[in-house]
Amino acid sequence: MIFRKKRLIMILISLIILVALVGLSLGDRGEKTMPEKFLHDTVGWTQNIFGKPVRFVNGAVDHFQELYDVHEQNQVLKSRLTENRNLLAENQRLKERNQELRSVIDKAETRSDYEPIHATVIARSSERWFQQMTINQGESDGIEQNMAVITGEGMVGKIQSVSEFHSTVKLLSGFDRSNRISSWVVKEGEDTENGFGLIEGFDEESERLLLKEIPFEDEVKKGETVISSGLGGVFPEELEIGVIDEVENDEYGLTQIAYVKPSANLYNINHVIVVNRSMETVESENGESEEEGS
Amino acid sequence: MSRVLLPLLILILVVMQGMAMNLLPPALIYSDLLFTPHWALVLIVLISMFYDRDDTYYSVLYGVIFGFLIDMIYTDILGVYMFTYGIVIYIIHGLKKMLHANFIVAVLLGALALILADFCLYMMYYTVQIVDVQLQEYVLIRLLPTTIANIIFFIVLYPFVKERMEMWSEQIGQP
């Protein structure tokens, strides 16, 4: 009888602890606590130690496979080279002129300026319901919460939490209503204004982002590119997010919803760039992790 | 010796779980089926079967500690894995006392642990609305593939650790 009672009390206590812990961590806590940061770093280092040899072998296999089509690639690239050289010269010229004009009107910083911080992905959440991964740069490298994370192809997510030497990235596929990105739809080859919208979540079934609140008059079409606008106050301007796949009216018929296919591959990510916006960023007042205040 | 080695081994598996998602071919991992590695749990189940005696509860302790670690590194919500692993290992520990541990029984208990644990996780995440998958869909796309994949891991691990753990088990309590 005594044993039964003891067991019952144990189970009750553990249930209480469970509810307390879950309740504590469900709300947005913002900064991590010290012991959490410490543990996160310790595990991060372990992951780094084990990851190095595995990554090396993985890389070697990839290189070996690439060797096969090197010749073909070389031919194509050579023909593109001259083309690019011209573009480079033109780009240089435009950049200089842009800077000149900017200095004339006394406005040095733009929303699109940023400092890149390079990082390697060392682990990804083994719980598939949590779309997050760990990278090997942290607070000491200048990373802060809510910074945008990109790869060469486009945006992949944002910084969810930082410890001293590692940080956690929330992937685009885990975005919901509380992680909005203010964005523009780039109209091709016209002088017309860009279409405006907010990225508000991810449709898991079709693996596409939801671009909502597009004004009804805006004509957005399939195939147009979506970039960040920088107006949310945290992300810089002109980060590529994705390409529009489908447009439909929303449930009330007042605005439009576009389904956006992310440009970056969200599943096979090895190296990322964390984007530190040069222009002053806006702290959201309520401490919630929103790019766009609601 | 075993006091240091076993936790270290579990830690390595926890770490590997995270790296596996990044390094194994994406086509395999990111198909429509949600394979979820529970390697640490598999090892702890083996510990509870062959290392723990009837009156020692090392495996339950490991379950709680490493469950908490997984909570902290891989998910946002603390306590879910900790509670699940703790309670599942406790049940396995109780069942093992009644059953004679041979290979078939071990595999069945392993499968039971995996199903219980994964379902428990689903229930809790469903309650706090992290997931909104319906039960039937969940069983098809996640529970079955996860259980099968982890049982394979269990069977592979079994011959390597069984003898060794039984040997270490006899050393418990000796100075």
Interface residues (C-beta under 8 A of the other chain):
Chain A: I11 S14 L15 I17 L18 A20 L21 V22 L24 S25 L26 E36 L39 H40 V43 T46 Q47 F50 G51 V54 R55 N58 V121 I122 A123 R124 S125 S126 E127 R128 W129 F130 Q132 M133 T134 Y267 N268 I269 N270
Chain B: L11 I12 V14 V15 M16 Q17 G18 M19 A20 M21 N22 L23 P26 I29 Y30 L34 F35 T36 P37 L69 I70 M72 I73 Y74 T75 D76 I77 L78 G79 V80 M82 F83 G86 I87 L121 M124 Y125 V128 I130 V131 R142
